[in-house]
Amino acid sequence: MGENQIIVRKWSSTMPLDFEQHCENFNYLWIVHGYGERFEPSNTEISSPQFSTPSNERHKWSISLQPRYNCRIYNLDFLKLSLKFTCVEANVELLARFKFSILDSEQRVALERRSTFRQFKPDKEWGIGHFVERDALFERKESLLPDDKLSILCEITVRLPSTSQHEVSNQPGFDIMPSCTLSDDLSQLLEDQEFCDVTLSVNGQQFKAYKGILSARCSVFKAMFKHGMKEANSNPVEITDIEPDVFRELLHYIYTGNVKITETATFVDLFVAADKYDLQNLKFLCEDALCKRLSHDNAANILIMADLHQSEKLKAAAISFIKSNSFAVMSTDGWKDVLDNYSDLVCDVKSGNVKPKRGTKRKMT
């Protein structure tokens, strides 16, 4: 077996998307041998062999991989994956979406990211710049890089032309509307940091942004830039009530409306930040995530936080969890903090009272 042995698995089918649309689905497994030893140290971009759409051998695809893609907004190195389309025919366009997955040592999906539908033209490439942080990949080296092999599964869905008798025969190409890519485009705008008109200095780390986007999405920023506050005319704007890592996630939500984090601790910090910056939808998303992540170790601390930040939903979930797991929770340092500093919460747990009593709604000062 060669160092870059490629294993291909293809499958295809057609299935109705609606009355006049069909999709073809296929996948390709690329195994890169000697990934950490040969490619990662030099940051050499490598490409897979070409593979074809099962129904049309003239439609060729390939995957490219950049091991250490530096993302400026995060100031971290990521593994970047891209999908490229080529075709021997001129003026061919395909509407397709793709999903990249990294498989673990058991050939199970360990990490995955997907795209929306994109318009592919010959030699057009679409990618995911921050697929996985480089350090995070190597922290799980035994599972994700067994024998120094990186296994990448690419699943592609191609929309096919309509075959309905109602189709207008003289219309070229596809008569369908591509899916909205606004969230992806704004995420890329945030990452590129081009044409920005404000710099936000967050505890020594700087973030470039757009006043218009910040003002439209966040009432706190709107007040800051509109009402003659010193921040409106200063550059950079100093922000001291939030940590840089949390502010980065806050910016990502403001731009895209999406939350991409998975760590419970980050959800806690982001929940507090959402309350400070009056981002009610983000606060709701964090509440929902934290309700699902309650554990023996964090239930007491989340109870305190929910009470301080006036979240009845989260407080109710924490009280219910504590009542069901009282012995385990009450042996934690978090519960000791409740006893020492928030004794009235003990009464709330006993009575089931979820009305927050302390803390007022806080915004940035």
C-alpha positions, 0 to 999 in steps of 0.5 A, a space after each residue: 500500500 502506497 503512502 497516499 493510498 486512496 480508497 473510494 466508496 461511491 453510491 448514488 441515487 435519485 430522490 425527489 426534492 419536490 415535484 420538479 427537482 431531483 438529487 444525486 448523492 455520492 461520496 468519496 473517502 480519501 485517506 492521507 497516509 503520513 499526514 503529520 510527518 510529511 504534510 502538516 509541518 510544511 503546510 503544503 496544500 495537497 489534493 486528492 485524485 479526481 473522482 467523478 459524478 456517478 451519472 456523468 464521468 465528465 464531471 470531475 471533483 477533487 478535494 484539497 487540504 491545507 493543514 495549517 490555514 491561519 484564520 485571522 479573526 481567531 488568530 489560530 491555525 485550522 485544517 482547511 478543506 475545499 471541494 473543486 469541480 472541473 468539467 471538459 464541457 464549457 459553460 457547465 454549472 452545477 448546484 451542489 452541497 457537500 459535507 466533509 467528515 473526519 473519521 476516527 480509528 473505527 471509521 466512525 464520523 468524529 467531526 463534520 461540517 456541511 455547506 449550503 447549496 453552492 453554484 459550481 462552475 468548472 474550476 470553481 472551488 468552495 471550502 470550509 476554512 476553519 474545519 477543525 483547529 489544528 491543535 484540537 486535531 492533534 490533541 485527539 491524535 490517537 483517535 483521529 490520526 491512527 498510524 498517522 493517517 487522516 481519513 476524510 469523507 466527502 459527501 456530495 449532493 447534486 441537484 439535477 435538472 427538472 424532467 417535468 413536462 412543465 419545464 420550459 425547454 428553452 431555458 438554459 441551465 437550471 430553473 431553480 433558486 439556490 439556497 440562501 448563503 447569507 450566513 456563510 457569506 457574513 461569516 466569511 466577511 467577519 473572517 476576512 475583516 476587509 473594509 471594516 470601519 471600527 476596531 474593538 479592543 477586548 482586553 488587549 485583543 483587537 477585532 475589526 468589525 462594521 458599525 452598521 452590522 453591530 448596530 442593526 443586530 445589537 441594541 447595546 452597540 446601537 446606543 454606543 454608536 448613536 448617542 454621542 458616547 465617546 466610543 462612537 468617535 474613538 478607534 479602537 473602542 475599548 471593551 473590558 467586560 468580556 473575555 476575547 474568546 467569548 467576544 469572538 463567539 459573540 461577534 460570530 453570532 451577531 454576524 451569522 445568527 448561529 452558535 458553533 460552540 459545543 463546550 459547556 463552559 463557553 455556553 455559560 460565558 456566552 449566556 452571561 455576555 448575551 444578557 449584558 449585550 441584550 441579545 435575547 435570541 442568543 440568550 435563549 439558545 444558550 439557555 436551551 444548550 445549558 439545560 441539556 448540559 446540566 451535570 452533578 458538577 455544574 448544576 449548582 453554579 448554573 442555578 446561581 447564574 440563572 438566578 443572577 441573570 433572571 432566567 426562569 427556564 434555566 433556573 427551573 431546569 437546574 432546580 429539577 436536576 438538583 432535586 433528582 440528583 440531590 446527593 451528588 450535587 450537594 457534595 460539590 463545591 458549587 453547592 457549598 457556594 450556594 450554602 455560603 453565599 446564596 442561602 435563599 436559593 436553598 429555599 427555592 430548591 426546596 419549594 421549587 420557586 423559579 422566580 429570580 429574585 436577585 440581579 437586575 438586567 445588566 448591560 455594558 457600561 
